[in-house]
Amino acid sequence: MRLRRSHAWITVAIAAAFVMGVLLPTAFGRSDAPTAVRTALAASDNVQGAPDRKMVLSKVVVQPGAHLALHHHLGTQISRIAAGTLTYTVRKGFAVLHSGDAEQAPNFVRHIEAGQTAHIHPGQWLVEQPSDIHEAANRGSKPVVIYLATLLKAGAPPATPVANP
C-alpha cells in the first residue's frame, strides 16, 4: 500500500513538473518562437569609391516558422537563397529577382512590386535598395539559408525596422 502511494505521488509530481515546464515560460513572457540568426562572415570599412560606407558579407539562417519583421536596409543589398524557400513580401518600392550565375548570363525572373509576395528558391537572388520596405518568412519545414552582400552607410545596422507604410 505504501509503495503504491509513493508511486502515485511520483506520478503526480512528474505530471506537475511537465505542466509547469510548459506553462511557466509563457507566463513569464519567454517565447520559443522560431528565429533567424545572422552571422557576419566578412566586412570592410575601406570601400573604394563608396566613402562612408561599409561592405558586409553575411549568412542568415531562418528557422521554419520564423518571420522577419517589416524592415529596410540603409544601403544596397544582394541576397542569394542557398537552401529552403523564402516567402518574401514587398510593402513599398520593389525588389528585382534573378536566378542563375551572376557572371554567366543571369536570368531576370521578375520585379516584386509593393503589395506582392514571391517564393524565393535556391539559386535565386534579390537586389534591394534602401527605399524598398519588405518582410519575409520561412513557411517551409526546413531552414532557409541566405547569403547577403550589403553596402551600408557607416554605422548602420544590418536591417532597420519600419512601421507599416
N, C-alpha and C positions, 0 to 999 in steps of 0.2 A: 504494500500500500504506500509506504513511504517513498519507494523507488518510483512509482507511477506519478506521485505528486511532484517529485523533483523533475521528472521528465516533462510534466505539464508546465511547470514554471520555466524551464529552459525553452520550451516551445513558445510560450508567451513572450519571453524576453527576446528571443530571436525575431519573432514577428514584430514586436515593438521597435526593435533596432532597425529593422528593414523599413518600416513606415517612417520613422524619424529620419532615416537616411534619404528617403525620397522627398519628404515634405519640408524638412528644415532648410535645405539650401535655398529653395524658392521663397520660403518665408522671410529669409534674411536678404533677399534680393540677388542672390547668386544665381547665375544662369549658365547652363551648359550649352548655350546656343552655339551652333557651328560658326567657325570663324574663317577669316582669311589672314594669312601670315605673309608679310612682305620681308624679303631679305635683300639688302643692298649688296650686290656682288662686286661692283666696282664704281668708282666715282672720280671726277676731276673738277677742280675749281679753276683750272687754267685752260679754258676752251678758246682757242684762237678764232678770231672772227666773231666771237659772241661774248663781249665783255659783260661782266656782272652776271654771268650765267654759270650754272653747274650742270655737268652731264652725269647722269646716273644710270647704271645698268642694274636692274632688279629682277628678282624672281618672286612671283606671288603664287601661293597655293591656296585655292579657295575650296574649302571642305563642302561636301554635299549638304545642301540646305542653307548654306551661308548666303547672306545678302550684303552687297557693297552699297552703302547709302549714297544718296544723291551727292555728287561732287564734280569738281573740275580740276584741272592741273594748271599751274601758273607757268606753263611753257608747253611746247610741242611734245607729244608723247607718241611713241610707236609701241604697240602691244601685239605680241605673237602668241597664239594659243599653241601649246606643246602637247597638252593632253586634256581630255574631257570636253564638254560643251558648255560655253558661257552664254547665258541669256543676258543680252545687252540692250538697254533702252536709252534712247536719246530724248532728253526733255527740252533742250534748247540747242540750236545750232545743228550740226550734222557731223558724222564721222564717216571716213572713207574706208571701206572694207576691200582688201585684196587677198589673193591666195597665191601660193607658189613661191618660187625663189625670187627675191627682190632684184637680183642682178641678171637673171636669165628670163627676161620677158614675163614679169609678174602679171597676173590676171586681175583686172578690175572686176570686183564682184558687184558692188553697189554702194550708193550713198545711203546711210541710215539717217533719215531726217527726224526732226523733232516730232515726238509722238509715235515713232516707230520702234519696234523691237525686232532684234535679229538673234539667231542662234549662231554663235561663232564656233567653228570646229577647228580641230588640229590642222596646222598648216595655213590657217587664215590669219591675217593681221590687219590691225586698225591703225589709222592715223587720226589723232585727236589734237585739236587746237585749244588754247586757253579759253576760248569763248564757248566751247562745247560742254554742256552740262549733261551728265549721264549717270546711270546707276546700272548695277549688274547683279546677277545671282547665279548660283550653281543649283539648278533644279534636277541634276542627274544624280546617279548613285556612286560616282567616282570623283575624286578630286580634280579640279580644273587647275592646270599649271600654265602660268602666263609668264613670258619674258618681256620686260619693259625696257625701253631706252627713252629717257626723259631729259629734255634740255630745260632746266628750271631756272627761274630767277634766283640769284644768290640768296640763301637763307630761307627759301620757300619750302614748305612741307611737300612730301610726295603727292598728296591729294588734299584739296581744300573743300570741306563740307559746304553745302549750299542748301538754303531753304527752298522749298518748292517755288519754281519760277512762275 
